Amino acid sequence: MRSTPPNRPSARAGWRRIGAAAAATASLVFAGFGTAVQADAAPTASSKVTYVSTPCATPKHTGDLTCKSYRVTGGLTAFQKMQAARTGITPKAADASTPSGYSPTNLRSAYGLTSAAASNGSGETIAIVDAYNDPNAEADLATYRSYYGLSACTTANGCFKKVSQTGSTTSLPSSDAGWSEEISLDLDMASAICPLCNITLVEATSASYANLGTAENEAVALGAKFVSNSYGGSESSSQTTYDTSYYNHAGVAITVSSGDSAYGAEYPATSRYVTAVGGTKLSTSSTTRGWTETVWKTSSTEGTGSGCSSYDAKPSWQTDTGCTKRMESDVSAVADPATGVSVYDSYGVTAGWYTFGGTSVSAPIIAGVYALAGTPASGTYPAQYPYDYAGTSSLNDVTSGNNGTCSTSYFCTAATGYDGPTGWGTPEGISAFAN
């Protein structure tokens, strides 16, 4: 099956000058800056982005799973440099007062989703599964959505719901600042891609397999047909049991981060029942698309995950020949912190805007794309859907970069067609994520 990409404006389309000062301000507002910032010289090489792992990337207890996110602490992000190049105005280095990462408009432009996001998703529910409680989740989500002109998504209007792993709305887990950063990231990315979708946040008591798995089952029991999981850990011989207990939900699109530790397989991304989502570096370009992507890799120990599972059987729809078991990943989206996304968070940090990266970004983005594409067919595993469009214009093939060294080239190196770090590529519209 083939699909022609939707008509789309160039990434540069919204940035034509209408007059010096007015155009600069309009450009910033359109892309997510609320106000113009002081003019200065163009950015230099010294503006390199710096960032740290979010606290939830370190396990609290032996055997805990970890989140897959980084928070930018300084330098100028790709978004800020893009603004400087287009407007002649150099923003301040990333801080909490102003958005400094890609906005919903940017992400939809990059992935051909502008039209679908405006009309699709009503009545669909995306579930976000994370550990611990974020007491400010709803308020922070409201700030993000209001700033970017998205409709309100609240408990009062029925769009937002927060529950424990048992479905309770009142008896919630203990609060945790690190996981609250992750929760804000996940909620904002689901909103950015599918603003008309409802969102259910399911908070596990801890980051153990048992509790996160119980939360996964609760999300499905509550009716979500799209579930995003931005966590993972090392593979183990127990994972096929976890597959059966927690991730085998036919008719539900389950997305999982591929990991942030560069080459090497992680679970539950290697579950045969989920869509494993890799990460890219997303930059503007002069192409018709207006954007270009390469494999996200910062160092030998930092970048998108990939690899051949040691335990999970290969699903019938996955046909690469170098790996006899489940191969990670399936598809991908932006994850490099230097080309990161804007998020609003207030619990345990200075309340304000932060830029995040990691495959915790890409997993909820892809969950949102599935939701825009419509309810999965009963009895199917949506991880298969992109494979039906392999090699077509419905996916942006990422052909450059690697996430490490491996004996079988495509396990860690981008290539034409399928490869481990980015799978079949990134979305170009919604066709590859529909039944």
C-alpha positions in Angstrom: 0.0 0.0 0.0 1.2 3.5 -0.8 0.2 6.9 0.3 1.0 10.3 -1.1 2.2 12.8 1.6 -0.3 15.5 2.4 0.1 19.0 1.0 2.2 20.8 3.5 3.8 24.2 4.0 7.5 24.4 4.1 8.9 24.7 7.6 10.0 28.2 6.5 6.5 29.2 5.4 5.4 31.0 8.6 8.5 33.1 8.8 8.3 35.6 6.0 9.1 39.1 7.1 6.2 41.6 6.9 8.2 44.4 8.4 11.2 44.3 10.6 10.0 44.4 14.2 6.5 43.1 13.5 7.7 40.1 11.6 10.2 39.1 14.2 7.5 39.2 16.9 5.0 37.4 14.8 7.5 34.6 14.0 8.2 34.0 17.6 4.6 33.9 18.7 3.7 31.5 15.8 6.4 29.0 16.8 5.7 29.1 20.5 7.5 32.2 21.8 5.0 34.4 23.7 7.0 37.6 23.3 9.9 38.8 21.4 13.3 38.8 23.0 16.3 41.2 22.8 18.1 41.4 19.5 21.8 40.4 19.5 24.4 38.8 17.3 23.9 35.4 15.7 24.6 32.3 17.8 28.1 31.0 17.8 29.6 27.5 18.4 29.9 28.4 22.1 26.1 28.2 22.4 26.3 24.3 22.5 23.3 22.8 24.4 24.0 21.3 27.8 21.5 19.0 29.6 21.1 16.4 32.4 19.2 13.2 32.8 15.9 13.7 34.6 16.0 12.2 38.1 13.7 9.4 37.1 16.4 8.1 34.8 18.1 6.8 37.9 16.3 3.8 39.6 15.1 4.3 43.2 15.3 0.6 43.9 17.0 -2.4 42.4 15.0 -3.7 39.5 13.1 -0.5 38.9 12.6 0.7 35.4 13.7 4.2 34.5 12.3 7.0 32.4 14.0 8.0 29.1 14.4 11.8 29.2 16.9 14.6 29.4 16.3 18.2 30.5 18.2 21.0 28.8 20.1 23.2 31.2 21.9 25.7 29.0 23.0 26.7 25.5 20.8 27.5 22.5 18.6 24.7 21.2 17.9 24.0 17.5 14.6 25.9 17.9 16.3 29.0 19.2 18.9 28.9 16.5 16.2 28.5 13.9 14.5 31.6 15.3 17.8 33.6 15.3 18.5 32.6 11.7 15.0 33.6 10.5 14.4 36.8 12.5 17.9 38.2 13.2 17.1 38.1 16.9 19.2 36.0 19.2 17.2 34.6 22.2 18.6 34.2 25.6 20.1 30.8 26.5 17.5 28.3 27.5 15.9 29.1 30.9 12.5 28.6 32.5 10.9 31.9 31.5 10.4 31.3 27.8 9.8 28.2 25.6 13.0 27.1 23.9 12.1 23.9 22.3 10.0 22.8 19.3 6.3 23.7 19.6 3.2 21.7 18.6 3.2 23.7 15.3 6.8 22.6 14.6 6.2 19.0 15.3 3.1 18.8 13.2 4.9 20.5 10.4 7.8 18.1 10.6 5.6 15.0 10.5 2.9 16.1 8.1 0.2 16.2 10.7 -1.1 19.7 10.5 -4.4 18.9 8.8 -5.0 15.7 10.8 -4.4 17.4 14.1 -7.0 20.0 13.3 -9.8 17.5 12.6 -9.0 14.1 14.0 -8.8 12.5 17.4 -12.1 13.6 19.0 -13.5 10.8 21.2 -10.2 8.9 21.2 -8.2 8.5 24.5 -4.5 8.4 24.9 -3.3 6.9 28.1 0.0 7.9 29.6 1.6 5.3 32.0 4.2 6.6 34.4 5.4 6.0 38.0 4.5 8.0 41.1 2.2 11.0 41.3 2.5 14.5 39.7 0.3 16.7 41.9 0.5 19.5 39.4 -0.1 17.5 36.3 -3.5 19.0 35.3 -2.4 22.6 36.1 0.8 22.2 34.1 -1.0 20.7 31.2 -3.4 23.6 31.2 -0.5 26.1 31.0 1.0 24.3 28.1 -2.2 24.0 26.1 -3.3 27.6 26.8 0.1 29.0 25.7 0.0 27.1 22.4 -3.7 27.8 21.7 -4.9 24.3 22.3 -8.4 23.7 23.7 -8.7 23.1 27.4 -8.3 19.5 28.6 -9.5 19.3 32.2 -11.2 16.9 34.6 -14.2 19.3 34.6 -14.8 19.0 30.9 -14.1 15.3 30.7 -10.9 15.5 28.6 -8.4 14.8 31.4 -8.4 12.0 34.0 -5.8 11.0 36.5 -5.9 7.7 38.3 -3.8 5.3 40.3 -2.8 1.8 38.9 -6.0 0.5 40.5 -8.2 3.2 38.9 -8.7 5.3 42.0 -8.9 9.1 41.5 -8.4 9.8 45.2 -5.9 7.3 46.5 -2.8 8.2 44.4 0.9 7.2 44.7 3.4 9.3 46.6 4.5 12.4 44.6 7.9 12.4 43.0 9.6 15.4 41.3 11.6 13.4 38.8 8.7 11.4 37.5 6.6 14.6 37.5 9.0 16.0 34.8 8.4 12.8 32.8 4.7 13.1 33.2 4.6 16.7 32.1 6.7 15.8 29.0 4.4 12.9 28.1 1.2 14.8 28.6 2.5 17.8 26.6 3.6 15.6 23.6 0.3 13.8 23.5 -1.4 17.1 23.4 0.9 18.6 20.8 0.2 15.8 18.3 -3.5 15.1 19.1 -5.0 18.2 20.7 -8.6 16.9 20.3 -7.8 13.6 22.1 -8.8 12.9 25.7 -5.9 12.0 28.0 -5.8 9.5 30.9 -2.8 9.6 33.2 -2.3 6.3 35.0 0.2 6.6 37.9 1.9 3.4 39.1 2.8 3.1 42.8 6.4 2.6 41.9 8.6 2.0 38.8 8.7 -1.8 39.2 7.6 -4.1 36.4 4.7 -5.3 38.5 3.3 -1.8 39.2 3.9 -0.3 35.8 2.5 -3.4 34.2 -0.6 -3.2 36.5 -1.0 0.4 35.4 -0.7 -0.7 31.8 -3.6 -3.1 32.2 -5.6 -0.4 34.0 -5.2 2.0 31.2 -6.6 -0.6 28.7 -9.4 -1.5 31.1 -10.4 2.1 31.3 -10.9 2.1 27.5 -7.7 3.7 26.1 -6.9 2.4 22.6 -3.5 4.2 22.7 -1.0 3.8 25.5 2.3 5.6 25.7 5.2 4.2 27.9 8.4 6.3 28.3 10.3 3.8 30.5 12.4 0.7 30.2 15.3 -1.4 31.4 17.6 -4.3 30.6 16.2 -7.4 29.0 15.7 -10.5 31.1 14.4 -14.0 30.9 11.3 -12.9 32.7 10.1 -10.6 29.9 8.1 -13.1 28.0 6.0 -13.6 31.1 5.6 -9.8 31.3 4.5 -9.9 27.7 1.6 -12.1 28.5 0.7 -10.4 31.8 0.9 -6.7 30.8 1.5 -5.9 27.1 -0.6 -8.4 25.1 -3.5 -6.1 24.3 -4.8 -6.7 20.7 -6.6 -3.7 19.3 -4.6 -1.3 21.3 -1.6 0.8 20.0 1.1 0.5 22.7 4.2 2.7 22.2 7.4 2.3 24.2 10.6 4.3 24.2 13.6 2.4 22.7 16.0 3.7 25.3 18.6 6.5 25.7 21.8 4.5 26.2 22.7 4.1 22.6 23.1 0.7 20.9 21.6 -2.1 23.0 18.1 -3.7 23.3 15.7 -2.7 26.1 12.4 -4.0 27.4 9.5 -3.5 27.1 10.5 -2.0 23.8 11.4 -5.5 22.6 8.0 -6.9 23.5 6.5 -8.4 20.3 3.2 -6.7 21.2 4.3 -3.0 21.2 5.6 -0.4 18.8 9.2 0.3 19.7 10.0 4.0 19.1 13.5 5.1 18.3 14.9 8.7 18.3 16.2 11.2 15.8 17.9 14.5 15.6 15.3 16.8 13.9 16.5 19.9 12.0 15.1 22.3 9.4 16.3 22.0 5.8 15.7 23.5 2.4 14.0 20.4 1.1 10.3 20.3 0.1 9.6 18.7 3.5 11.4 21.5 5.3 13.0 19.2 7.8 15.7 16.5 7.9 16.5 13.8 10.4 19.4 11.6 11.4 19.9 9.0 14.1 20.2 10.6 17.5 23.6 9.8 19.0 25.5 12.0 21.4 28.2 9.5 22.5 28.9 5.8 22.8 26.6 5.6 25.8 24.0 8.2 24.9 21.6 8.0 22.0 18.6 6.1 20.8 18.4 2.4 21.6 18.2 -0.5 19.2 19.1 -4.1 19.0 18.1 -7.8 18.6 16.2 -9.2 21.5 17.7 -12.1 23.4 14.3 -13.4 24.5 11.2 -12.2 22.6 10.1 -14.1 19.5 10.1 -12.3 16.2 6.5 -11.3 15.2 5.4 -12.5 11.8 5.2 -9.0 10.4 8.9 -8.3 11.0 11.0 -9.7 8.2 14.5 -8.5 8.6 16.9 -11.4 8.3 19.8 -10.6 10.6 17.9 -11.0 13.8 16.0 -14.2 14.5 14.1 -12.7 17.4 12.3 -9.4 17.9 14.2 -6.4 16.5 14.1 -3.0 18.0 12.9 -0.4 16.7 9.8 -0.1 14.5 9.5 3.7 13.9 11.0 6.8 15.3 10.6 10.5 16.0 12.6 13.4 17.5 14.6 12.7 20.6 17.9 14.6 20.6 17.9 17.1 23.5 19.7 19.6 21.3 16.7 19.5 19.0 14.3 19.0 21.9 10.7 20.0 22.6 9.2 22.6 24.9 7.5 21.4 28.1 5.9 23.2 31.0 6.6 21.8 34.5 6.3 23.2 38.0 6.6 20.3 40.6 10.0 20.2 42.3 11.6 22.7 39.9 11.3 26.4 39.2 7.9 26.6 37.6 8.3 27.3 33.9 9.4 26.2 30.5 11.9 23.5 29.9 13.3 21.7 26.8 13.4 18.0 26.9 14.9 15.2 24.8 15.2 11.4 24.9 13.0 8.7 23.6 10.5 9.8 26.2 9.7 12.4 23.6 9.3 10.1 20.7 7.0 7.5 22.3 4.1 9.8 23.2 4.5 11.6 19.8 3.9 8.2 18.0 1.0 7.4 20.3 -0.5 10.7 19.3 0.0 9.8 15.6 -1.8 6.5 16.1 -4.7 8.3 17.8 -5.0 10.7 14.8 -5.1 7.7 12.5 -8.2 6.2 14.3 -9.2 3.3 16.5 -7.1 0.2 15.8 -9.0 -2.8 14.3 -10.1 -5.4 16.9 -7.7 -8.3 17.2 -4.8 -6.6 15.4 -1.5 -5.4 16.8 -0.9 -1.9 15.6 2.9 -2.4 15.7 2.3 -4.1 12.3 0.7 -1.1 10.7 3.9 0.8 9.7 5.3 -2.4 8.2 2.4 -2.4 5.7 3.7 0.9 4.4 7.4 0.1 4.5 9.3 2.0 1.9 6.5 4.2 0.9 6.1 8.0 1.1 4.0 7.6 4.2 7.2 7.3 6.2 10.3 9.5 6.2 13.2 7.1 5.8 16.1 8.1 8.0 19.3 7.0 6.2 22.1 8.8 8.1 23.8 8.2 11.4 24.4 5.4 13.9 24.0 4.7 17.6 27.1 2.7 18.2 29.1 -0.3 16.9 27.6 -3.6 16.0 28.5 -6.8 14.1 25.4 -6.6 11.9 25.4 -3.2 10.3 21.6 -2.3 10.3 21.3 -3.2 14.0 23.0 0.1 14.8 23.5 2.1 11.6 20.9 3.9 9.5 20.3 2.7 6.0 17.8 2.9 3.1 14.8 1.0 4.3 14.7 -0.7 7.7 17.3 -0.2 10.4 17.4 -0.7 14.1 17.9 2.9 15.4 15.0 4.4 13.4 12.9 1.4 12.2 11.1 2.2 9.0 11.4 6.0 9.7 9.3 8.8 11.0 5.6 9.7 10.2 4.7 11.5 7.1 1.1 12.0 7.8 -1.1 9.3 9.4 -1.5 6.6 6.7 1.2 4.3 8.1 -0.5 4.2 11.5 -4.0 3.3 10.4 -5.6 -0.1 10.1 
